[in-house]
Amino acid sequence: MSEVSLEIGKIILRIESRNEKFIVLIKKDYRNFLVKNYPQEDLNIFISEKKLSSGNKISVEKKGRDFILRGEKFRALFDRRKRFLNLYADCNQSVFNTFLRVFYSLILVFYEGVLVHSLGLARANKGYLFVGPSSSGKSTTAKRVRGFLVLSDELVILRRFKRRFYIFSTPFGGEYQGVRNRGVLLEKVFFLNGDKSVKNEDFWGTFLNFLSNTFFFPKDKECVKRVIRFIREVSLRFKGIRVNVLSNFEDVSRLISS
């Protein structure tokens, strides 16, 4: 039996498998998120290699008190009470990465957090979130910005600790490479859009932008309520700023620094 521990978004995962080569691949692909000395884990994952048919749509469904996760070449059963997940999947990096994204969209609900389609930047222990869908300029900004640490150019974890909101890097990146495990206090929120003007959003504008860019699959009513409640609290704390980084990059740089 081989194992590895990862820390993503201040949540420690202990992963076990009889496939030693696959654990080696996980260690390589997630090397910047490895945890040494095997501390007390938050969740346990056991991977069983199994060839599953392709074409399955991603879904997260509740069955009793457990959750069933399905996707392209993976199936998993998560026992929330025991904090244990059995994963049946093709043992390759692409399948595991997709599974981990879907799993985090679920478990963050119970850790006061969400996954957001966004670019996360950090400087001087302060975080800046650029929320937006594909082709909105997240990766372009990550490549052009100077003096900032890039947390992710695709999916950033947003969590609350004692009434304060933090953003965390993830291994779920897009084009930008070299992301390291880091978390910082959220300072400002920007929404990427096609307009050339800079505009301050009100509560509803902030709420709807966050809601439409939250990476979330569970259909369970309790989970949905938790996510909506969390996004409401974020929107009350931060009023987002609408910007277009593709045409007004210098203006955005000034907004960050102001």
C-alpha positions as CSV (number, residue, x, y, z in Angstrom):
1,M,0.0,0.0,0.0
2,S,1.4,3.4,-1.0
3,E,0.2,6.8,0.3
4,V,0.6,10.5,0.0
5,S,-0.8,13.6,1.8
6,L,-1.8,16.8,0.1
7,E,-2.9,20.1,1.5
8,I,-5.2,22.2,-0.7
9,G,-7.1,25.1,0.7
10,K,-6.1,24.3,4.3
11,I,-7.7,20.9,3.9
12,I,-5.4,17.8,4.3
13,L,-6.1,14.8,2.2
14,R,-4.5,11.4,2.8
15,I,-4.6,9.4,-0.4
16,E,-3.9,5.6,-0.5
17,S,-3.7,3.1,-3.3
18,R,-2.2,-0.3,-4.1
19,N,-1.0,1.2,-7.4
20,E,2.4,2.5,-6.3
21,K,3.2,4.0,-9.7
22,F,0.1,6.1,-9.6
23,I,1.0,7.5,-6.1
24,V,4.4,8.4,-7.5
25,L,2.6,10.3,-10.3
26,I,0.4,12.2,-7.8
27,K,3.5,13.2,-5.9
28,K,5.1,14.5,-9.0
29,D,2.0,16.4,-10.3
30,Y,1.1,17.9,-6.9
31,R,4.6,18.3,-5.6
32,N,3.9,22.0,-4.6
33,F,1.0,20.8,-2.4
34,L,2.7,17.8,-0.7
35,V,2.5,17.6,3.1
36,K,5.5,16.1,4.9
37,N,5.5,14.0,8.1
38,Y,1.9,12.9,7.6
39,P,0.0,15.1,10.0
40,Q,-3.6,14.5,11.1
41,E,-5.6,14.4,7.9
42,D,-9.0,16.0,7.4
43,L,-10.2,13.5,4.8
44,N,-9.1,10.0,3.6
45,I,-9.3,8.8,0.0
46,F,-8.7,5.3,-1.1
47,I,-8.2,4.7,-4.8
48,S,-9.1,1.4,-6.5
49,E,-8.0,1.0,-10.1
50,K,-11.0,0.2,-12.3
51,K,-11.7,0.6,-16.0
52,L,-15.0,2.4,-16.3
53,S,-16.9,3.3,-19.4
54,S,-16.4,6.8,-20.9
55,G,-19.2,9.3,-21.6
56,N,-20.5,9.7,-18.1
57,K,-21.5,13.3,-17.2
58,I,-20.2,14.9,-14.1
59,S,-22.7,14.6,-11.3
60,V,-22.8,14.8,-7.5
61,E,-25.8,13.2,-5.8
62,K,-26.8,12.5,-2.2
63,K,-27.8,9.0,-1.2
64,G,-28.9,8.9,2.4
65,R,-26.1,10.7,4.3
66,D,-23.5,9.8,1.7
67,F,-22.6,11.4,-1.7
68,I,-22.0,9.7,-5.0
69,L,-19.7,11.4,-7.4
70,R,-19.5,10.4,-11.1
71,G,-17.6,11.6,-14.1
72,E,-15.5,10.6,-17.1
73,K,-14.0,7.3,-16.0
74,F,-14.4,7.7,-12.3
75,R,-17.0,6.9,-9.6
76,A,-16.7,7.7,-5.9
77,L,-18.6,7.2,-2.7
78,F,-18.1,9.8,0.0
79,D,-19.0,9.0,3.6
80,R,-19.1,12.4,5.2
81,R,-19.5,11.2,8.8
82,K,-16.3,9.0,8.5
83,R,-14.6,11.6,6.3
84,F,-13.7,8.7,4.0
85,L,-14.0,8.4,0.2
86,N,-13.7,5.3,-2.0
87,L,-12.6,6.3,-5.5
88,Y,-12.9,3.8,-8.5
89,A,-11.1,5.2,-11.5
90,D,-8.7,4.8,-14.3
91,C,-5.3,5.6,-12.7
92,N,-4.2,8.5,-14.8
93,Q,-3.5,12.2,-14.0
94,S,-6.3,13.7,-16.1
95,V,-9.0,11.5,-14.5
96,F,-7.7,12.2,-11.0
97,N,-7.4,15.9,-11.5
98,T,-11.0,16.1,-12.8
99,F,-12.2,14.0,-9.8
100,L,-10.4,16.3,-7.4
101,R,-12.0,19.4,-8.8
102,V,-15.4,17.9,-8.5
103,F,-14.7,16.6,-5.0
104,Y,-13.6,20.0,-3.8
105,S,-16.7,21.6,-5.2
106,L,-18.5,19.4,-2.7
107,I,-16.3,19.3,0.4
108,L,-15.7,23.1,0.5
109,V,-19.4,23.5,1.2
110,F,-18.7,21.9,4.6
111,Y,-15.6,24.0,5.2
112,E,-17.2,27.4,4.7
113,G,-15.8,27.9,1.2
114,V,-16.3,27.6,-2.6
115,L,-14.3,27.1,-5.7
116,V,-14.4,30.2,-7.9
117,H,-13.6,30.6,-11.6
118,S,-11.0,33.2,-11.1
119,L,-7.4,34.4,-11.2
120,G,-5.9,34.8,-7.7
121,L,-3.0,37.2,-7.1
122,A,-1.1,37.8,-3.8
123,R,1.2,40.5,-2.7
124,A,2.3,41.5,0.9
125,N,0.0,38.9,2.4
126,K,-3.0,40.5,0.6
127,G,-5.1,38.7,-2.0
128,Y,-6.9,40.0,-5.1
129,L,-9.5,38.0,-6.9
130,F,-10.3,38.4,-10.6
131,V,-13.6,36.5,-11.2
132,G,-14.6,35.5,-14.7
133,P,-15.4,32.7,-17.2
134,S,-13.1,31.3,-19.9
135,S,-11.6,33.8,-22.3
136,S,-12.2,36.8,-20.0
137,G,-8.4,37.4,-19.5
138,K,-7.4,35.5,-16.4
139,S,-4.4,33.7,-17.9
140,T,-3.4,36.7,-19.9
141,T,-3.3,38.8,-16.7
142,A,-1.4,36.1,-14.9
143,K,1.3,36.2,-17.6
144,R,1.5,40.0,-17.7
145,V,1.4,41.0,-14.1
146,R,4.6,41.8,-12.2
147,G,5.4,41.7,-8.5
148,F,2.5,39.4,-7.6
149,L,2.3,35.7,-6.7
150,V,-0.2,33.8,-8.9
151,L,-2.4,31.5,-6.8
152,S,-4.2,30.1,-9.9
153,D,-5.4,31.4,-13.3
154,E,-8.5,29.1,-13.4
155,L,-9.9,28.0,-10.0
156,V,-9.2,29.7,-6.7
157,I,-10.5,28.5,-3.3
158,L,-12.4,31.1,-1.2
159,R,-12.9,30.3,2.5
160,R,-14.0,32.1,5.6
161,F,-12.2,31.8,9.0
162,K,-13.6,33.7,11.9
163,R,-15.5,36.3,9.8
164,R,-12.5,36.9,7.6
165,F,-12.2,35.7,4.0
166,Y,-9.1,34.1,2.5
167,I,-8.1,32.9,-1.0
168,F,-6.0,29.9,-1.6
169,S,-3.9,28.6,-4.5
170,T,-5.0,25.3,-6.1
171,P,-3.4,22.8,-8.5
172,F,-6.4,23.3,-10.8
173,G,-4.7,25.8,-13.1
174,G,-5.1,26.8,-16.7
175,E,-2.1,28.0,-18.7
176,Y,0.0,29.4,-15.9
177,Q,2.5,26.9,-14.5
178,G,4.5,26.9,-11.2
179,V,1.7,27.6,-8.7
180,R,2.7,27.0,-5.0
181,N,0.6,26.3,-2.0
182,R,-0.3,29.6,-0.4
183,G,-3.3,31.4,1.3
184,V,-3.8,35.1,1.9
185,L,-6.4,37.5,3.3
186,L,-8.8,38.7,0.5
187,E,-8.4,42.4,-0.1
188,K,-10.3,43.2,-3.3
189,V,-12.6,41.5,-5.8
190,F,-12.7,42.3,-9.6
191,F,-15.1,41.0,-12.2
192,L,-13.8,40.5,-15.7
193,N,-16.1,41.7,-18.5
194,G,-16.1,43.0,-22.0
195,D,-16.9,46.6,-21.2
196,K,-14.0,49.0,-21.4
197,S,-15.2,51.1,-18.5
198,V,-14.4,50.5,-14.8
199,K,-17.6,50.2,-12.7
200,N,-18.3,49.5,-9.0
201,E,-20.8,46.8,-8.6
202,D,-23.6,46.9,-5.9
203,F,-24.6,44.0,-3.7
204,W,-26.8,42.2,-6.3
205,G,-24.2,42.7,-9.1
206,T,-21.5,41.2,-6.8
207,F,-23.8,38.4,-5.7
208,L,-24.8,37.4,-9.2
209,N,-21.3,37.5,-10.6
210,F,-20.0,35.3,-7.8
211,L,-22.9,32.9,-8.2
212,S,-22.5,32.5,-12.0
213,N,-18.7,31.8,-11.6
214,T,-18.9,29.3,-8.7
215,F,-17.6,25.9,-9.7
216,F,-20.3,23.7,-8.2
217,F,-22.0,20.4,-9.0
218,P,-24.0,19.1,-6.0
219,K,-27.8,19.3,-6.4
220,D,-28.5,18.6,-2.7
221,K,-30.7,21.3,-1.2
222,E,-28.6,21.7,1.9
223,C,-25.5,22.1,-0.1
224,V,-27.1,24.7,-2.4
225,K,-28.4,26.7,0.6
226,R,-24.9,26.7,2.1
227,V,-23.3,28.0,-1.1
228,I,-25.9,30.7,-1.5
229,R,-25.6,31.8,2.1
230,F,-21.8,31.9,1.8
231,I,-21.9,33.9,-1.5
232,R,-24.3,36.4,0.2
233,E,-21.9,37.0,3.0
234,V,-19.0,37.5,0.7
235,S,-21.1,40.0,-1.4
236,L,-22.0,41.9,1.7
237,R,-18.4,42.3,2.6
238,F,-16.9,43.0,-0.8
239,K,-18.4,45.2,-3.6
240,G,-16.7,44.0,-6.8
241,I,-15.2,46.2,-9.4
242,R,-16.0,45.5,-13.1
243,V,-12.9,45.8,-15.3
244,N,-11.5,44.7,-18.6
245,V,-7.9,43.5,-18.2
246,L,-7.5,42.9,-21.9
247,S,-7.9,46.5,-22.9
248,N,-7.2,48.4,-19.6
249,F,-4.4,46.5,-17.9
250,E,-2.7,49.6,-16.6
251,D,-5.9,50.9,-15.0
252,V,-6.3,47.5,-13.3
253,S,-2.8,47.7,-12.0
254,R,-3.6,51.1,-10.5
255,L,-6.8,49.8,-8.9
256,I,-4.9,47.0,-7.2
257,S,-2.4,49.4,-5.8
258,S,-4.9,52.0,-4.7
